[in-house]
Every structure is written in C-alpha cells, then in structure tokens.
C-alpha cells in the first residue's frame, strides 16, 4: 500500500516535470514563430533611401529591398513648408524640393533671430516628412505610410539682406505609421512642438 502511494507521488512529480517541459517547449515554439513571422514580414518591407542632388534640388528615392518595385509615392510636409502632397515622380522617383527649400529658408528666417556680430549655424536640423508609398514585392501589392526626417544644415548671417543658407543633407527613415494616420494632421502636431535647432 505504501509502495503504491510513493509510486503515485513519483508519477505525479514526473507528470509535473513533463507539464513544465511541455509549457517551456510551447513558449520556445511561440517565440520561434514570432521571429519567423517578423522575418517574413520584413521581406515585404522597404525603407526609401534618399540621395540629394544639389544641382537639381531633388531627392532620388530608391528602395532598400531590391525585390521592391515602387509604383507611386507622395511626400507630405508640415503646413508651414507646404500644404500639398508632393508626387515622387517616375521613372527616377525624384522628390523636387525647390519650393520646400524656400519655405524652410523662410521658417529659419522667421524663427531664428539674427544676432549682431555672430553667424548662427544649425547642424543636423530636420523637417518631418510623411511618405505614402504603393509598391509591389514578390507578386503582392503593398501600401504604407512612414515618417522620415529631411535633414538640413543652415547658416544665418547677421546681415538682414542675406537670406539664410540651407544645405539639404538627405532623408532619414524614422518609423512606420499606421495606414489610418492622416499625414497633414500628424505632421502639424509634430511641427507645432518642434524647435528648428533640434
């Protein structure tokens, strides 16, 4: 009788160990599945690399994922820079910045006061930009919205008659956005709380 009791207790502990091992195995399998799912999702994602052409005042957009073919894209700026969506034109997929650069210069002049006897330099400043893109990869069509930072440097001289000098450095990926995000509203909220020298 006593032996049966110990056998039952032993069997109980063995089943507990087996249950623990099973739970751990399920947890490991779940983590592996999540990693695999993220890797699969990443194969359908891209980041738009932007190279600035100073002569033409354009940024050429190309995907970081070689399997991606861009169908069309549009860039949005805060309202003080532009109140319209800017097409990124095929076949080179260029974003023209002539008007936005003028608006950035005006914002710098308006928001950064000149100091007599000093030259003010803004290093690594940025303007938030939302890019909406439609593209294909591996036979599927995708739509996404992402936040990018249009990085620039500025020089403000003491002379009132000299416009601030603006040098565009490029486009930097920040984060993906929910496709329901309304670009102008989202950008205006960021812009309302942003200093130009940060």
C-alpha positions in Angstrom: 0.0 0.0 0.0 2.8 2.4 1.0 4.6 1.5 -2.2 1.6 2.4 -4.3 1.5 5.8 -2.5 5.1 6.5 -3.4 4.6 5.4 -7.0 1.6 7.7 -7.2 3.6 10.6 -5.7 6.5 9.8 -8.1 4.2 9.7 -11.1 2.6 13.0 -10.0 6.0 14.7 -9.9 7.1 13.2 -13.2 3.8 14.4 -14.8 4.5 17.9 -13.3 8.0 17.9 -14.8 6.6 16.7 -18.2 4.0 19.5 -18.0 6.7 22.1 -17.3 8.8 20.9 -20.2 5.7 21.0 -22.4 4.9 24.6 -21.4 8.6 25.6 -22.0 8.6 23.9 -25.4 5.4 25.7 -26.3 6.9 29.0 -25.2 10.1 28.4 -27.3 7.9 27.4 -30.3 5.8 30.6 -29.9 9.0 32.8 -29.8 10.4 31.0 -32.9 7.1 31.6 -34.7 7.0 35.3 -33.8 10.7 35.7 -35.0 9.8 33.8 -38.2 6.7 35.9 -38.7 8.7 39.1 -38.3 11.4 37.9 -40.7 8.7 37.1 -43.3 7.0 40.5 -42.8 10.4 42.2 -43.1 10.9 40.5 -46.5 7.9 42.6 -47.8 9.0 45.8 -46.2 11.3 48.5 -47.5 12.9 51.8 -46.4 13.2 54.5 -49.0 16.8 55.7 -49.3 17.0 59.3 -50.4 20.1 60.8 -52.1 20.1 64.6 -52.6 21.1 66.2 -55.9 22.0 69.8 -55.1 22.2 70.9 -58.7 18.6 69.9 -59.4 17.3 70.3 -55.8 15.8 66.9 -55.8 16.0 63.7 -53.7 16.1 60.5 -55.6 14.2 57.7 -53.8 15.2 54.0 -54.1 14.1 51.0 -52.0 16.5 49.3 -49.6 14.8 46.0 -50.5 16.0 45.0 -54.0 12.8 43.0 -54.6 10.6 46.1 -54.3 9.2 48.0 -57.3 7.8 51.4 -56.4 4.5 52.1 -58.3 3.9 55.6 -56.9 4.6 57.7 -53.9 3.7 61.0 -52.4 5.5 63.1 -49.7 3.8 65.4 -47.2 5.4 68.3 -45.2 4.1 70.3 -42.3 1.7 73.1 -43.3 4.4 75.9 -42.9 6.5 74.1 -45.5 3.8 73.0 -47.9 0.1 72.4 -47.8 0.0 69.9 -50.7 1.2 66.3 -51.3 4.3 66.2 -53.5 4.5 63.3 -56.0 7.7 61.4 -56.2 7.9 61.1 -59.9 8.8 58.1 -62.1 10.9 56.8 -63.6 13.8 58.2 -61.4 11.4 58.6 -58.5 12.6 62.1 -57.6 11.1 64.4 -55.0 11.5 68.0 -56.1 12.5 70.3 -53.2 12.8 73.8 -54.8 9.7 75.2 -53.1 10.1 73.3 -49.8 13.7 74.7 -49.6 12.4 78.2 -50.0 9.8 77.5 -47.3 12.5 76.1 -44.9 14.6 79.2 -45.5 11.6 81.4 -44.7 10.9 79.4 -41.5 14.5 79.6 -40.4 14.5 83.4 -41.0 11.2 83.8 -39.1 12.0 81.6 -36.1 15.8 82.1 -35.6 16.6 85.7 -34.6 19.8 87.2 -36.1 22.5 88.2 -33.6 24.7 91.2 -34.4 28.3 90.2 -34.8 27.5 86.4 -34.9 26.9 83.7 -37.5 24.4 81.2 -36.3 24.7 77.6 -37.5 22.0 74.9 -37.3 23.6 71.5 -37.6 21.6 68.4 -38.2 18.2 70.1 -38.1 15.3 68.3 -39.7 11.8 68.7 -41.0 9.3 65.8 -40.5 8.0 64.3 -43.8 5.5 61.5 -44.3 5.9 59.3 -47.4 2.9 57.3 -48.6 4.0 54.6 -51.0 2.4 51.9 -53.2 4.8 49.2 -54.3 5.0 45.6 -55.3 7.2 42.8 -53.9 7.1 39.0 -54.6 3.9 39.4 -56.6 1.9 41.3 -53.9 0.8 44.9 -53.7 1.5 47.0 -50.6 0.6 50.4 -49.2 2.4 52.0 -46.3 3.0 55.3 -44.6 6.3 56.2 -42.9 7.8 59.1 -41.1 11.1 60.4 -42.5 13.3 63.3 -41.4 14.5 65.7 -44.1 17.9 66.7 -42.6 19.5 70.0 -43.3 22.1 72.5 -42.1 21.5 76.2 -42.0 23.7 79.3 -41.7 22.1 82.6 -40.5 24.3 85.7 -41.0 23.9 88.9 -39.1 23.2 90.9 -42.3 19.4 91.4 -42.7 19.7 91.4 -46.5 21.3 88.0 -46.7 19.0 85.0 -46.8 19.8 82.1 -44.6 21.8 79.4 -46.4 20.2 76.0 -46.4 22.0 72.8 -47.2 20.0 69.6 -47.5 21.8 66.5 -46.2 19.3 63.8 -47.1 16.3 61.8 -46.0 16.4 59.6 -42.9 13.9 56.9 -42.0 12.3 57.3 -38.6 9.3 54.9 -38.2 6.4 53.2 -39.9 3.0 54.7 -39.3 -0.5 53.2 -39.1 -2.1 53.5 -42.6 -5.0 55.3 -41.0 -2.8 58.2 -39.9 -3.8 61.4 -41.7 -0.4 62.8 -42.8 -1.0 66.6 -42.5 -2.6 66.4 -39.1 0.1 64.1 -37.8 2.9 66.4 -39.2 1.3 69.6 -37.9 1.2 68.1 -34.4 4.9 67.3 -34.5 5.7 70.7 -36.1 3.8 72.7 -33.5 6.1 71.4 -30.8 9.4 71.4 -32.7 12.2 73.9 -32.4 14.2 74.3 -35.6 17.6 73.9 -33.9 16.8 70.4 -32.5 
